[in-house]
Amino acid sequence: MYRVFQFFVQLHNRPPQTFVTDEQQTIISALEELKAKEFWNGTHVFDPWHALKNIRKKLRGEEQTKRDMMRTFRTLAMTRSAY
């Protein structure tokens, strides 16, 4: 993560303002560490599309759960502009 972060700063002469990721604990930990060391003070946003895509892979074959999940996805997609 640090290499990617440093490379971004070299290219743009400033750190990124926002990271949009799914819920990967390693990324979350790295971003928290960057904030703790005051290298970055931007915003971390979870992307519900990727999160739900990962859930769908884990729920193969459970049709009712898939329908419920898609309903939740539509609700999240409508509120996405709130980010």
PAZAPA-4460 file (N, C-alpha, C; in steps of 0.05 Angstrom, whole numbers, plus 32768, in hexadecimal, padded with zeros to 4 digits):
% residues 83
    n_x    n_y    n_z   ca_x   ca_y   ca_z    c_x    c_y    c_z   seq   type   mol
   8011   7FE8   8000   8000   8000   8000   8011   8019   8000     1      M     A
   8027   8018   800F   8038   8030   8011   8044   8037   7FF6     2      Y     A
   804D   8022   7FE7   8058   8028   7FCD   8044   8035   7FBA     3      R     A
   802C   802A   7FBA   8017   8036   7FA9   8012   8052   7FB2     4      V     A
   8010   8056   7FCC   800B   8071   7FD6   8021   8084   7FCF     5      F     A
   803A   807C   7FD3   8051   808D   7FCC   8052   8093   7FAE     6      Q     A
   804C   807F   7F9E   804C   8083   7F81   8037   8097   7F79     7      F     A
   801F   8095   7F84   800A   80A8   7F7F   8013   80C5   7F86     8      F     A
   801F   80C8   7F9D   8028   80E3   7FA6   803E   80ED   7F92     9      V     A
   8050   80DC   7F89   8064   80E4   7F76   8058   80EE   7F5C    10      Q     A
   8044   80DF   7F53   8037   80E6   7F39   8026   8100   7F3B    11      L     A
   8018   8104   7F51   8005   811A   7F53   800D   8130   7F66    12      H     A
   8024   812D   7F73   802E   8141   7F86   801B   8146   7F9D    13      N     A
   800A   8133   7FA3   7FF8   8135   7FBA   7FEC   8119   7FBF    14      R     A
   7FE4   8114   7FD7   7FD8   80FA   7FDD   7FBB   80F9   7FD2    15      P     A
   7FB0   80E2   7FCE   7F95   80E0   7FC4   7F81   80EA   7FDA    16      P     A
   7F6C   80F5   7FD1   7F58   80FF   7FE4   7F45   80E9   7FEE    17      Q     A
   7F41   80D5   7FDC   7F2D   80C0   7FE3   7F37   80A5   7FD9    18      T     A
   7F32   8091   7FE9   7F36   8075   7FE1   7F1B   8068   7FE1    19      F     A
   7F13   805B   7FCB   7EFA   804C   7FC9   7F02   802F   7FC7    20      V     A
   7EFA   801F   7FDA   7F02   8003   7FDB   7EEB   7FF1   7FE4    21      T     A
   7EEE   7FD7   7FE1   7EDC   7FC5   7FEE   7EE6   7FC1   800B    22      D     A
   7EDC   7FAF   8019   7EE2   7FAC   8035   7EFA   7F9A   803B    23      E     A
   7F10   7F9F   802E   7F29   7F8F   8032   7F37   7F99   804B    24      Q     A
   7F39   7F88   805E   7F45   7F91   8078   7F61   7F9B   8075    25      Q     A
   7F71   7F90   8063   7F8C   7F99   805F   7F8D   7FB6   8055    26      T     A
   7F7B   7FBD   8043   7F7A   7FD8   8039   7F71   7FEB   804F    27      I     A
   7F5D   7FE3   805E   7F52   7FF4   8074   7F69   7FF9   8088    28      I     A
   7F77   7FE4   8090   7F8D   7FE7   80A3   7FA3   7FF9   8098    29      S     A
   7FAA   7FF7   807F   7FBF   8008   8073   7FB6   8025   8073    30      A     A
   7F9D   802A   806C   7F93   8046   806C   7F92   8052   8088    31      L     A
   7F8B   8041   809B   7F8A   804B   80B7   7FA7   8051   80C0    32      E     A
   7FBA   8041   80B8   7FD6   8046   80BF   7FE0   805F   80B2    33      E     A
   7FD9   8064   8099   7FE1   807D   808B   7FD6   8095   809A    34      L     A
   7FBD   8093   80A3   7FB1   80A9   80B2   7FBF   80AD   80CD    35      K     A
   7FC5   8097   80DB   7FD1   8098   80F5   7FED   80A6   80F3    36      A     A
   7FFB   80A0   80DD   8016   80AC   80DA   8014   80C8   80CC    37      K     A
   7FFC   80D1   80C8   7FF7   80EB   80BC   8003   80EF   80A0    38      E     A
   8004   80D8   8091   800C   80D9   8075   7FF4   80E0   8063    39      F     A
   7FDC   80DA   806D   7FC4   80DE   805D   7FAD   80E4   8070    40      W     A
   7F9C   80F6   8068   7F84   80FC   8078   7F6B   80FE   8066    41      N     A
   7F6B   80EE   8051   7F54   80ED   803F   7F3D   80DD   8049    42      G     A
   7F2C   80D5   8037   7F13   80C7   803D   7F15   80AB   8031    43      T     A
   7F0C   8097   8041   7F0A   807B   8038   7EED   8075   8035    44      H     A
   7EE4   806D   801D   7EC8   8067   8018   7EC6   8049   800F    45      V     A
   7EB3   803B   801B   7EAE   8020   8012   7E9C   8020   7FFA    46      F     A
   7EA3   8010   7FE6   7E94   800E   7FCE   7E80   7FF7   7FD1    47      D     A
   7E66   7FFD   7FD4   7E53   7FE8   7FD9   7E51   7FD4   7FC2    48      P     A
   7E56   7FDC   7FA9   7E54   7FCA   7F92   7E68   7FB3   7F96    49      W     A
   7E81   7FBA   7F9C   7E95   7FA5   7F9F   7E8F   7F93   7FB8    50      H     A
   7E87   7FA0   7FCD   7E80   7F90   7FE5   7E6A   7F7C   7FDF    51      A     A
   7E55   7F85   7FD2   7E3E   7F73   7FCB   7E46   7F5E   7FB7    52      L     A
   7E58   7F65   7FA5   7E62   7F52   7F91   7E70   7F3B   7FA0    53      K     A
   7E81   7F42   7FB3   7E8F   7F2E   7FC3   7E7B   7F1C   7FD3    54      N     A
   7E67   7F29   7FDE   7E53   7F19   7FED   7E44   7F06   7FDA    55      I     A
   7E3E   7F0F   7FC2   7E30   7EFE   7FAF   7E3F   7EE5   7FA9    56      R     A
   7E5A   7EE8   7FA6   7E6A   7ED0   7FA0   7E68   7EBC   7FB7    57      K     A
   7E66   7EC6   7FCF   7E66   7EB4   7FE7   7E4A   7EA7   7FEA    58      K     A
   7E35   7EB3   7FDE   7E1A   7EA9   7FE2   7E0F   7E9A   7FCA    59      L     A
   7E20   7E8E   7FBA   7E16   7E80   7FA2   7E01   7E6B   7FA9    60      R     A
   7DEC   7E6C   7F99   7DD7   7E58   7F9C   7DC1   7E5F   7FAF    61      G     A
   7DC3   7E74   7FBE   7DAF   7E7C   7FD1   7D9E   7E92   7FC5    62      E     A
   7D8A   7E8B   7FB5   7D7B   7E9E   7FA4   7D6D   7EB4   7FB4    63      E     A
   7D5F   7EAD   7FCA   7D51   7EC2   7FD9   7D65   7ED6   7FE4    64      Q     A
   7D7C   7ECC   7FEE   7D90   7EDE   7FF9   7D9B   7EF0   7FE3    65      T     A
   7D9E   7EE6   7FCA   7DA7   7EF6   7FB4   7D93   7F0C   7FAE    66      K     A
   7D79   7F06   7FAE   7D65   7F1A   7FA9   7D66   7F30   7FBE    67      R     A
   7D68   7F28   7FD7   7D6A   7F3B   7FED   7D83   7F4C   7FEA    68      D     A
   7D99   7F40   7FE2   7DB2   7F4F   7FDE   7DAF   7F63   7FC8    69      M     A
   7DA2   7F5C   7FB2   7D9F   7F6E   7F9C   7D8D   7F86   7FA4    70      M     A
   7D79   7F81   7FB5   7D68   7F96   7FBF   7D79   7FAA   7FCF    71      R     A
   7D8B   7F9F   7FE0   7D9D   7FAF   7FF0   7DB0   7FBF   7FDE    72      T     A
   7DBA   7FB2   7FCA   7DCC   7FBF   7FB7   7DBF   7FD7   7FA9    73      F     A
   7DA6   7FD3   7FA1   7D98   7FEA   7F94   7D94   8001   7FA7    74      R     A
   7D8E   7FFB   7FC0   7D8B   8010   7FD4   7DA5   801E   7FD8    75      T     A
   7DBB   8010   7FDA   7DD6   801C   7FDE   7DDD   802D   7FC5    76      L     A
   7DD7   8022   7FAE   7DDE   8031   7F95   7DD0   804B   7F94    77      A     A
   7DB7   804C   7F9D   7DA8   8065   7F9D   7DB3   807A   7FB0    78      M     A
   7DC0   8070   7FC6   7DCB   8083   7FD9   7DE9   8088   7FD4    79      T     A
   7DF4   807D   7FBF   7E10   807F   7FB9   7E19   809C   7FB7    80      R     A
   7E08   80AD   7FAD   7E10   80CA   7FAA   7E15   80D7   7FC5    81      S     A
   7E0D   80CA   7FDA   7E12   80D6   7FF5   7E2F   80D5   7FFC    82      A     A
   7E3F   80C5   7FEE   7E5C   80C4   7FF4   7E68   80DE   7FEC    83      Y     A
***
